[in-house]
Amino acid sequence: MRIILGSIAAAVLSAMFSIPAGAAPGAAARLAPDWAAGPSAQRAYSASRIAPAAFRARYGEAWWERRGGPTGDFRRLFGEGAALDPAVEGDDAVAIWAVERFFAENADLLPAGVSPADLSLRATVAWDGKRIVAFDQEVDGVPIEGAVAYAVIVRDRIVLCGVRLYPVRPAETRALVAPEDAERTAAAALSKLRGTPGIASAARHVLVPLVGEDALELRPAFSIALRIEGQGKWTAFVDARDGALLDLRDERVTASGTIQIEHHDRNPDGDLIAGPGAFLDLVANGADVTTDAAGAFTAAGATADVTGRLSGPYVDVQNMAGDDLELAITGLADGATHLWVSDGSALEQAQLDVYVSALAVTERARSLQDDVPWLGETLDVLPNQYTDISGDGVEDVCNAWSDGETINFLIGYDDGGGYGCNNSASVADIVYHEYGHCLHIQNAMMGVGVFDGSASEAFADT
């Protein structure tokens, strides 16, 4: 059978080249399943060194290996290639037979107690000009979780092979717990953390490698795939002897990304520069996320579709000249950075500018005071206003004001004859000044003396 499905290929490649990151292991009294569900194995391989002499004698001198694993039995060998029957290029059956024969002829690569007869075909995968044949390791017909032997064929040569197998000692493999009971235990464990899951696949009888300081144990267990609609997939491992939860592994693929905001450096006379889109409340792949101080976020999925506006736990920008500026990203690649830019208009740019400036000044204020409850609230920022604030019946421009709770900014103006001003929301010093009025008012002890506007002007500039 020729398997080209991406999901199967990914599963085989994951097992061969990496170990999925897992959740916290079971109780401290148990041996930690580091090598069944943890990243430590990936780091444990040695530097490359010359392959064993016997192997080089069979296949040529240009071969190297890396070794690792809890007992030092994990091996990867790569080199000039081991010649196979040319028919392996187009015939899965021939490729499987050739790799089975390869491991039979190189049984010295296998850990103690393991023979080629303990290997059971997992899959053959055609991928990127290569053919991969992979085998599970079994004990009395029960597969060992995460154990694999594989070979990578390019044209008619094995150019890479590996064994991530465990030495076998006499071990109990029987399950004393019913699969249905294991499924209930797994579902109950996940429901305490995330919500009620469904069983994505029935309990599978496996052996889980549990590794301690001085011991390796192959523990009979059930592997149960769980899924919560809209959230993702988990795998639970339940002890097949006493029904206890051994591990709950988060299988969700996550994408990380970073949002940056293009804003003026202090005022519109300065350059447009990129800064972090910090503390933005966004929706990524249908879930609520908040960027961190660097503008970074993570979302479930291989890529991220992101929407949002200039709003977060500290600052909420509300455009007074129309709809709020919105962010819409489709398919942001894992690890990619998106620069949020305006359409070039002063009204859009002012919203980006004022978010960055308002967030900076609120962070500064919170670093100086912790006894003003208002500082813990979201600051409403209202740019692009065109209104009569002087009471003379004429809409005003070139100004800004604070009412002690919000900060407000008027649009810019150009009379075409040399008189004009910038949009006040795009000038960082004006944003800082208006926020200073808010901070003064919030610190004032109303009822004790009189609020002095002139003093507030001076306070706001400091």
N, C-alpha and C positions, 0 to 999 in steps of 0.2 A: 504494500500500500504506500503510495507516495503522499506524504503529508506536506502541504505547503501553507497551511493556515497560519496566519500571523500569531494567533494566540498560542497555538501549540509550539511554534518555533520559539516564541518568547519564553515559554515555560521551560523548554529544554535548555535554551541558552542561559536563562537565569540560574538554573540548577548547575550548569557547567562552569560558569564564569563568576558567579557571585552568589551571595546568600542573602535572602530577603531580610530586611530589618524587621525585628519582631517586637512585640510588646514585652512588658515586664514579665520575667519568668515566674514560676510558681512560688510557693512558700519557701522560706529560708531553709527549712528542714530538708527540702528536696535538692537534688543535684540540679544546677541551673542548665537549661537546654541551650547553651550558648551556640553550639554548632548546628543545632536544628533550626534555630531562629534568632540569628544575631549577626552583626557585621564583623565580629572579631576574627572570624575565619579568613575573611578576605585579606586582612592585614597580616596574617600570620605566616604567609608564604615567604620562603627564603629568597635571597637574591638568586639570579640565574647562575647555574654552575654546569660543568661538563656532565653529560649524561653517563650512566654507568657503563663500564667498559664492555660488558656482555651485550648491552643493547647496541652500542656503537659498532661492535663486531658484526652484528646482524644487519645493520642498516646504514652504516657509514659514520665517519668521524664527526660530521657537522651536526651534532645533536646536543641540546642543552635541556636541563630540567630545573624545576622549582619544587620545593617540598614544603609541607606544612600540615595543618590539622592538629587535632588534640593529641594524637599519638605519633605524629610525624609521618603518617602513611598517605596523606593526600599528595598527589604528584601530578605535574604537568610536564610533558616532554614536547619539544618542538625542534624542527630542524629541516634537513635537506629533503626529507620525504622517504617513505617506505613504499616501494613499488607494489601495486596490486594488479589484478586482472583488469585490462582496459574496459571490460564490460561493466565495471562499477559505475561508469559515467551515466549510463542510461537505464540501469536495472536495479531496482531496490533490493530484490531478492539476492542478487549477486553481491551488492554492497554489504548487506547484513551478514551474509555468509563470510565475506572477506574480513570484516571486523571481528566477528566471532572467532575466526581462525587466528587473527592477529593477537587477540588477548589469550587464546589458548597457547600460542607459541611464546607468549611473554608473561606467563603466569607469575614470574618472579617480580612483576610490578605490583601484584596484588598483596594486600596485608595478610598477616598470619591468619590461618583458618578460613581464608576465602579462596574458592576455586572458580574457574570459568563457568562451572555448572550453576553457580549461585547468581549468575547474571541473567536477567530476563529483559527482553526487548521492550524499551519504552517508546521509541519513535525513530523514524528516519525522516530527516527534514532537508528539503532543497532550499537553500538560502544564499542569495548574493553570490552565485557562482560556485558555491560550496555544497557539499553533501555531508550531513552530520548524522551519525548513527549513535544512539545513546541507549544504555542499558541500566535498569534498576538493579540494586543489590537486594537479594531476598534471603531470609532465613526460614527454613521450613515452609516456603511459599508465602511468607509475610514480608512485604517490602519495608526497607529501612527508609524512613523519611529523610529526603535530601541526599541520599547516597546515589551516586551515578558514576558510570564508566562510559567514556565517549571517545570517538575519533572523528576528526575533521578531514574530509577527503577533498582535494583539489585535483580535478581531472582524474588521474588514476594513481594518486599517491596520497598516503596519510602524511600530512604535514604537521598535525598537532593531535596529541592524545592526552587523556587525563584519567585519573582515578580519584574519586572522592568517596572512598569506601572505608568501612570500619572493620577492624579485626574482630573476629567472631570467636566467642567462648561459649560453652554450653549455656543456654539461656532459655527461660520460659517464654513462649510466644503466645500461649493461649489467652483468650479473652474471657474473664470471669463476669464481666458486666454486659448486659444486653445493649446492642447498638441504640435502641430507642431511648434507653435511660441516659446514655452518653449524649445523645442529641438534646435531651431536655436540660441536662446540666450545662451544655454549651450555650443554648439559647438563653437560659436564665442568667448566665454570667454576662453576656453581652447586653441583655436588656437592662441590667443595673447601670450600665455606662452610657448607652446610646439610644435605647428604645427597643421595641419588640421586633426581633429579626425573624426572617424566614429561613428554612433550611434550603440552601442552594444545591447541595448534593448530599446524599445519604452518608452516614458514618462509614469510614473506610478503616479497616484494621491495618495498623502499621506498627513499626517499632521506632520509637523516638530515641535518638542518641542523647543521653544526659551525661554531661561531662563535669567532673569535679576536679579538685586539686590532684588527687591520686587515683581516680577511678573513672572508668567509662562503663556506662550501663546502657543496654538496649532495652528500653521499657516498653512493654506492650501498651498500645494506646489506640484510641479512635481519633481519626482526623475528620473534622466536620466543617464543611464550608457553610458560612452564614452570610446572609445578605439583608441589608435594610434598604428599602426602596428610597432612592434619592440620596443615599449616603455612601453606599459602597459595600465592600465585601471583607469579611474577616475569616480566619481559620482558627478553630479551637482544637486543642489537643486534650483529650480526657483520658486519664489512666484507665486502662482496660481491666485492672485488677481490683481497684477500690472505688472507681468512679470519680476521683478527684480531678479538678481542672489542673492541667500541667502548664498550659500556655494559651494565650489569646493573641493571635498575630493579626495586626492590621495590614490588610493586603491592598489598601487603596493606593492608587497611583496619584501622586500630587505634583502639581506644577508650581514653581516659584516664579515670581516676577517682581519687577520694581517699577514704580511710577515716579517720574520726574515732572516737574513743572517748569516751563520756560517763563521767566519773569524778568522785569527790569531790575538792574542792579542799582537800587536806591531810588531812582526816579527815571522818567522817560528820556532824560538826557544821557543816561548810562546805557551800557550794552544790555542786550537780552542774554541772560545766562540760565543754565539749568540747575535747579535745586531739587531736593527730595520732596516728593509729594507725601509728606508725613501726615500721619494720623487722619487719613481719609476713610470714611465709611463707604465701602463699595460692595457690589454684588459680583462674585466671581463664580462662574458655572452654577448659578442659581443659589449660592450660599452667601450669607453675609460675612464679610471680612473687613478688617481694619488694618491699614498699612502701619508699619512701625516707624520709628524716627528716621529711618533711612528710606522710607517709601516702599519697603518690601512687604510682600504678602505671599501666602500659599493658598492653593485651591485644589480640590480633588479633581483629577483628570490629567491627561498628558499635556494638554494646552489649556489656556484660560480665555474665556469670553468674559469681559469685564465691563460693567456699567457703573455709573455713579455721577455725583456732582461734587462741588467744592464744599463739602460738609463732613464733619467728624465730631469726635467727642469734645473738642475744644473750640472750634470755629465753624460757623455756619454762614456761608455767603449766600445772600438772597438778592438777585439782580432786580433792581427796581425799574429797569427799562425794557422788560420783556421776560422771556423764559430764562431760567437759570442755565448757565453753561454746563453742558453734559459731556461726560466721558463715555465713549463706546469703542471697545476694542474687541476684535474677533480673532481667535486663534493665537493668542500671545504664546510664543514658544517658552518652554521651561528654561528659566534662567535669563530670559530676555528683559530688556528695559524699554519702557514706552515713555516718550517725551510728550507731555500734554501741552499743546501749543494752541494759540488763538487763531482766528481766521484773518488776523491782521488788523481788525478794527479796534478802536480805542475802548469800546464798550466790553468786548470780550477780554482784551488784555488786562483791563482794570480788574476784572474778577480774579484772574490768576494772580496778579500783583498783590491785591489786597489780602488774598488768602495767605500767601507766604508771609507778608508783613504782620498781619494780625496774629498768625500762629507764633511768629518769633517773639512778639511783645508779650503775648499771654504766657509763653514758656518762661520768659524772663521774670515776669511778675510772680509766677508760682514758685520760682526759685528763691524769691526774696521774702515772701509771706506765706504763712500756712494757717492764719487765723481769720481769714476773710472768706466766709462761705461762698460768696459770689464767684470767687476764683475757680471753684469746682464746677461751675455751670458752663454751658455752651454759650459762647459769645455770638450774638447776632450781628452780622456785618452787612450793611445795606448800601452797596455802591450804585452808581449810575442814576442818581436822583436829579430831577429837574423840577424844582418846586419853589414855592414862595416861602422862604424862611424869614424874610425881613418884614413881612406884613405890608408891603407897599403895592400888592396886587400884581407884581411882576415876578415871573419865575426866575430864580437865582441860579447862578453858576459859580464856579471857582471858589467853592467853600466846602466846609465840612463841620459837623457838630456831633456832640454826644449828649445823651439824655441820662447818663448815669448807668444805663443798662445796655444800650446798643451804641454802635458807632456808625455814622452816616456820612455819605460822600456824594458831592454834586459832580455833574459831568463837567468836562472842559469846555472851552469857548475860544473861538477865533473870529474876530470881526472883519478879517480880511484886510485890515488897515494897519496891522502891526501890533494890535492889542489882543491878548489872549492869555490862556492858562492851560495847564495840563489837567486831565481828569484827576481829581484829588485822591481817588483811591489808588492811583498808580505812584503816588509819592510816599515812600515809606515813612518819612519824618512826620507827615500829616497823620498817617495811621497811628504812629506812636503817640503823637500829641493828643489825639482824640481818645485814645485808650487811657492816657494819663488822666484825663478828666473823669472817666469812669472810675478809675482806681481811687482818685481823690474823693469822689462822692461816696464810694463804698466804704472808705475808711473814716469818713466824717461822722462825728457823734452828733447826729441830728437832735435838736432839743437842747444841746449845750452850745450856746453861742449861735452865730449866724454864718451860713455858707457864704464865703467871699469869692465872687467870680474872678476878681483880679488875681487873688492869691492862687486860684485854681489854674489860671493861665500860666503862672510861673511854675506851679507844681507839675502841670502837664508837660512842660518842656524839660523837666528833669527826669 
